[in-house]
Amino acid sequence: MNIRISTSKNEFTKIMIALTVFFYGVLVISGLYFIIILLIDIGIFRLKRFPRSMDQGVTKVSVIVPARNEEGTIGECLMDLARQDYPNGLLEVIVVNDHSTDQTEERVLEFAKSHPAMSLKLIQTGSSGNDEAFKKHSIRMGIGATSGELVITTDADTRSKPGWIYSIVSFYEQSHPEMILGPVTFHETNSFFKRLQFLEFAGLMAATAGSCSSGFPLLCNGANLAFTRKAWLEVNDMENDLQYPSGDDLFLMMKILKRYGAGSINYLFARETIISTKAKETPAEFFNQRIRWVSKSRGYTNPFIKTVSILTWLFNFLLISALVAGIFNMRSFFIFLFLTGIKMILEFPALWRIVTLMGGRKLLYLYPVVQILDIVYVSVIGILGNVVAYEWKGRIIKPL
């Protein structure tokens, strides 16, 4: 009898220790995550809308547009660049054709012929020495053909406003950062699924703006990115990231962050500098894109960015685990509701600020839906992005 009682006590003690460890783990993970969100909130509200200077810009600018099979969008992208109000003599556009199998090359040549006043070059990518470093190699080729002090990258399927380049240059000439991050959003959100994407992506933009303003830039987007040619030449070969097909933007940001410090990277909070692109048509396309984005996370070299990425996944996995456990245990369900409620309250201010800039406040009614879906998809994509192959521009990329 004494042996049985002793065994029962030992089992009870082990259970209590496990529950205590779990409880403190929940507190630590949740607390750290909420601190990061609070800092992002503070940062984004410190940002003031930038009024571009009326002075004439003097900086030579090179815009690089990597393109692969973009015959349907490259014309609009180039037309927007031709309509920029920045002086033609200080602006060059370089389209890098990444082995397109459609009429992309012909569309660019036709456009160049019909717009002789525009400094437009078309160059071809050769062999990269790494068959999966497609876009990085395109950027390298493009910068090799530039003559501008300031390099701006965008995508061939984006749309820009006439004051986009002038605003970036005005900001650069005032503070001279080594890198400038700009806002990206979606246009033509004419379906429920695309509206969800608009709001979800706005959350990423809020994190980009707020973290940068608070002194710990976490994200950036190559569709709206500017950096000095000098900085690129100094840091590009600092670390090898060519084994990761995606991440040309974020890896460059981490290198500049390491070389020059957080103060060298600024966020440009201005409506004129918003770049827009199309949301994905189907959930399958959306998940494929997000798997591609996550696949580069194994190559993160910045300890803080890597830690925040892991922390974000752990927190969302914790929430979905509590939700599943809540089917059998009401206490777990209450933990899920409590933490999700705090998450929604803390993340809303930064989202509201960026959505206001983008003119999409009418879509905030979808915020609760997006929050719940985020918990599921972040947990799932965080795993799949490291083990599942994805398709990119007609190429199948297998995990390393």
Secondary structure by P-SEA (a helix, b strand, c coil): caaaaaaaaaaaaaaaaaaaaaaaaaaaaaaaaaaaaaaaaaaaaaccccccccccccbbbbbbbbbccccccaaaaaaaaaacccccccbbbbbbbcccccaaaaaaaaaaaaccccbbbbbbbcccccccaaaaaaaaaaaaaccccbbbbbccccccccaaaaaaaaaaaaccccbbbbbbbccccccaaaaaaaaaaaaaaaaaaaaaaacccccccccbbbbbaaaaaaccccccccccccaaaaaaaaaaaaacccccbbbbbccccbbbbbccccaaaaaaaaaaaaccccccccaaaaaaaaaaaaaaaaaaaaaaaccccaaaaaaaaaaaaaaaaaaaaaaaaaaaaacccccccaaaaaaaaaaaaaaaaaaccccccccccccccccc
